[in-house]
């Protein structure tokens, strides 16, 4: 059985800057894909499908935006 994936790297949403927060949001979004489809060969096979689909790419952006909103709230970026 594979090692469990840590969905929140470093076990904290607190970041030094909004840029680090955005990078964390991207990483967390990628980890959710890894958990949803744990087989790397299948993920690789599917990559060309979503790379050519504008709706899927927009969906990816929405997932990152949602993760970033959570991180921003934890860091009080909107003060």
C-alpha positions in Angstrom: 0.0 0.0 0.0 1.3 3.5 -0.8 2.3 6.1 1.7 -0.5 8.5 2.7 -0.4 11.9 1.0 -0.3 14.9 3.2 -3.0 17.1 1.8 -1.8 20.2 3.6 2.0 20.4 3.2 3.7 21.3 6.4 0.3 20.8 8.1 -0.4 24.6 8.0 -2.2 27.1 5.8 -0.1 30.0 7.2 2.3 31.5 4.7 4.7 34.4 4.8 3.3 36.1 1.7 0.3 36.0 -0.6 2.6 34.6 -3.4 3.6 31.7 -1.1 -0.1 31.2 -0.4 -0.9 31.0 -4.1 1.8 28.5 -4.6 0.4 26.4 -1.7 -3.0 26.6 -3.3 -1.6 25.2 -6.5 0.2 22.4 -4.6 -2.9 21.5 -2.6 -4.9 21.4 -5.8 -2.4 19.0 -7.4 -2.5 16.8 -4.3 -6.3 16.5 -4.5 -5.9 15.2 -8.1 -3.3 12.7 -6.9 -5.6 11.4 -4.2 -8.6 11.3 -6.6 -6.6 9.4 -9.2 -3.7 7.6 -7.4 -2.4 5.8 -10.5 0.3 8.0 -12.1 0.0 6.2 -15.5 -3.7 7.0 -15.6 -3.0 10.7 -14.7 -0.4 10.9 -17.5 -2.8 9.3 -20.0 -5.5 11.9 -19.0 -3.3 14.9 -19.2 -3.7 15.5 -22.9 -7.5 15.3 -22.6 -7.8 18.2 -20.2 -4.9 20.1 -21.7 -7.0 20.5 -24.9 -10.3 21.3 -23.1 -11.0 24.9 -22.2 -13.8 24.0 -19.8 -11.6 21.5 -17.9 -8.8 24.1 -17.7 -11.2 26.7 -16.2 -12.3 24.1 -13.7 -8.7 23.6 -12.6 -8.4 27.4 -12.1 -11.6 27.3 -10.0 -10.2 24.6 -7.7 -7.0 26.6 -7.2 -9.0 29.8 -6.5 -11.1 27.9 -3.9 -7.9 26.6 -2.2 -6.4 30.1 -2.3 -9.5 31.6 -0.8 -9.2 29.2 2.1 -5.5 30.0 2.6 -6.2 33.8 2.3 -8.8 33.6 5.0 -6.4 31.7 7.3 -3.7 34.3 6.7 -6.1 37.3 6.9 -4.9 38.6 3.5 -8.0 40.6 3.1 -7.4 42.8 6.2 
